[in-house]
Structures are given as C-alpha cells and as structure tokens.
Amino acid sequence: MDSRHRTASAVTLRQVAAAAAVTALMVAAPPVVAQQDRVVAFTHVGVLPMDTDRVVADQTVVVQGGRITAMGPTTSTDIPNGAFRVDGRGKFLMPGLAEMHGHVPDADAEDYAEDVLFLYVANGALTVRGMQGHPWHLDLRGRVDSGELVGPRLHLSSPPLSGNTAPDAATAERLVREHEAAGYDLLKVHEGLGTEAYAAIARTASELDLMWGGHVPNDVGLEGALAAKQTTIDHLDNYIDAIERDDSPIRDAPPDQRAGLPLYADAAKIPDVARRTREAGVAVVPTMALWEVLRGGHDAATMRDRSELRYMPPQVVSSWIERVDRTRANTERATAEAEMRVRKQILKALHDEGATILMGTDAPQVFSVPGFSLHREMQVMVDAGMTPYEVLRTGTVAIAEHFGTQADAGTVAPGKQADLLLLDANPIDDIANAGRIAGVMLRGRWLSRTELDQRLAAIAAKHGN
C-alpha cells in the first residue's frame, strides 16, 4: 500500500489525544497483577487443537503459570484444588489469533494507544506485529509484558525504512544496525527505496538474522523482493504488477496513469507467481478486508453503521469516511471490481501452492477497527476459496511457524502458552463463529465476557457512544 493509504496521520492522532484529555469519562486502568499463578480449569469444553482439522470433545484444560499444564477427557483429568473453573459446555477452546499487520499509536496519543491494545485482545488478537515503529513502543511493550497494561504480545517493527529515511546504501545499513540495537523485532520496508538501499537492508538484515517486511518498493518489484527473500510481503504489494498482460496498453505508462492496472491482469501468470513465492520462502500478509473497503461495493455511508466504530475516536472515523469517499471517487467501478477479483485469485493460488499466508488487516486503518477487522478479514479469505480451518491456521499455527515458536504457541496442548479463545460456537463450521467470543485467556489470565464488555463500554462512552 502506498503512502496515500497509510494509517491516520500524526495530526489526527494529536487530535485524538486532545479529545481524550478533555473527556470526563476515562477507562479504568487494568489491574497490574497478571494473575498467572492462578489455576484455571476449562471443563467439558470442545477443543480445537489446530494440529489438524478436528474438534476434541468434552475436554478439561488446566492452566497455571501462563501455560497449559494438563489436557484430557473431563471424566479422567484431575483439577487441582482451589482452581477457578470455567464451564465450557457447548463452547470451543482454540489458540489466540494474530494480527500480523497492525499498528500501535505513538506517544502523542497514549490513551488511544492503550485502548487500541485492548481492542485487539477483546477480539482475540493476542499477538500483534506492529508495523509502524516508534521508540515509545518499546516502553509500551515492557508495560504490557509486566502486566501493567492489558495488551497482546507485541512484535515491533522499526520506524519505516523509505526513500526519505534511507536515501542511500550507507544510511540504510546504519539504520538497520541502529534499529536492531534498539530492540526492534523486525524492519519495516516502505516505498521509495532505491535498489542499492534495498540491497543494503537485505544484506544487513541477513547478517543480523533480523526479519524484515512490509511494502515492495516499485524500483525493486516483486521479482526483486522474492530474490532478496524479503521476510514478508504485505498487502499483496506489486503482485498485480507482476501479472500484467504482456500486451497491456499501460505497461510503460507513468505511475499516475496506471490506475487501471487490474483490468490488464493475466490470470494465467498467477500460478507461476505463487510458485515462486513459495520457493523463495517469503510469507504474505494479504490484508484483504482493507482492500475490500477501498475497492469494494460498500460506500462510506453504509460502512458508517458498522457497530465497532463506536470504539474509535470520532475524528478518526471522520477521516476514514473522507478518505474512502475520495478513493472511490477516483477509482473506476470496473477497475475496483477487477482488483478485488484478482486479489482473491492471487490469494487462493498462493494458498493452493502452499505459500505461507499470515493473517493481518492493517488496523487501525480505514474502517478496520483493531481486532474486529480480523473477523472481517477471515470472511473475505473464506470468500476467496479457503476453508475456515485453513483460514484459522493463518492466524495460529502459521504464526508460530513464522516466528519459530511452535514449541510454545499455535496449538492447544500441554506445555503451550495459555493464549486462548473460548468461543460460543465452532468456527470450523462457520468462520463467523470466531467472533462469538465468550472469554479470552491472555498469558494465563482469564478475561470473561463480562470483563471484556465492561472495558469496551467504557471505551465507547469515552467517544460519546
């Protein structure tokens, strides 16, 4: 996604901070204690272990110290004395989900940032890869890890490396080393990078064993990003460019005259692009729901009724409405429809080829409310031809494989981290059921539906809803 499609500007965030400062009703600070030593037992629950497409019925799952300590049939699994019991009859327990292209506001909107973290958690996004780094995020992550704030596990990117911040190879290499030393988990690649600066990023990141991902600079192109083995390509950046018809009438046109590119896509080229993605070992974060907003059939007036908007500052929502209206006005309907069709074809081909797909939505972004947007994303992925189980894997097992944490995360089993979702219905039957959350367990701390709703109501009230 290019610079015109970025998250709310710093000016908007300052407005949010100002509004929060004068708001009489403030959200109560979450408890400091993480409650990891409390023993919690889920009883009579159906478990989606996510190792295969199955549900294990009538299980007891015991959690202590932030990890699953036991799992087995309810009739034969011991529950420690004094354990807090959660009745799972008719409910389903699965691993928490991940948001692999999320954003966290920075220090000029601290209250808003804390609310964003909670919105992720309340909707099951218990791991978030922040993709617009800021030094303050490192402190924020420490507060979350200590239990001072309720928030997801944060994997933080560096501030963006772009043509402006890294205009040459020497600067690019220096910044990569500085960002690694500062404690960022990965590098954020943005548009505008020249080929030499991009190569310096790839070379230095490999030397430091540092992940890097995000956009694909136009001077590099998809072929160059795959050759460099960019860790992730987000938004399906440059995939449509890579499948342009050989006889496309706009092939050599300047960028501002290539808006109709999806009309000149050659679907016959998609399988080869998908194969090369898999062979390169590059993961893709498609952010499908975002593009459906920008290119889909819903207008801003219709989307204004989405219930989750009550949790966002009015200034942010207003900016989203203006942006969608402006984008739609500048996009031909035939082009928009072609783009969504081609994006779904590319996603399905990547999946069929066995390329790594990671769940992500670019929230908070136009009508993508943190956490809530994951559930819209999953539905679009199903619409593209993936099964509910396959979609759920992109936010659970695939995330653990990507980070190399399979021993700790991604599935429900003894010894695994207790980042869990309790659902009122089976999401393998209907992906919409992943949004029917009865409670969340984060690092072994149980947050009931009542607790989640109380905090959500306070956030909504802060914004006059």
Secondary structure, DSSP 4 states (H G I P E B T S, - for coil): --GGGPSSPHHHHHHHHHHHHT-S--PPPPPS---TTS-EEEEEEEE--SSSS--EEEEEEEEETTEEEEEEETTT----TTPEEEE-TT-EEEEPEEEEEE----GGGHHHHHHHHHHHHHTTEEEEEE-S--HHHHHHHHHHHHTSS---EEEEBPSPB-TTT--SHHHHHHHHHHHHHHT-SEEEE-TT--HHHHHHHHHHHHHHT-EEEE---TTTHHHHHHHHT-SEEETTTTHHHHTB-TT-TTTTS-GGG-TTGGGGB-GGGHHHHHHHHHHHT-EEE--HHHHHHHHSS--HHHHTT-GGGGGS-HHHHHHHHHHHHHHHHTS-HHHHHHHHHHHHHHHHHHHHHT--B-----BSBTTB-TTHHHHHHHHHHHHTT--HHHHHHHTTHHHHHHHT-TTTSSS-STTSB--EEEESS-TTT-GGGGG-EEEEEETTEEEEHHHHHHHHHHHHHHTT-
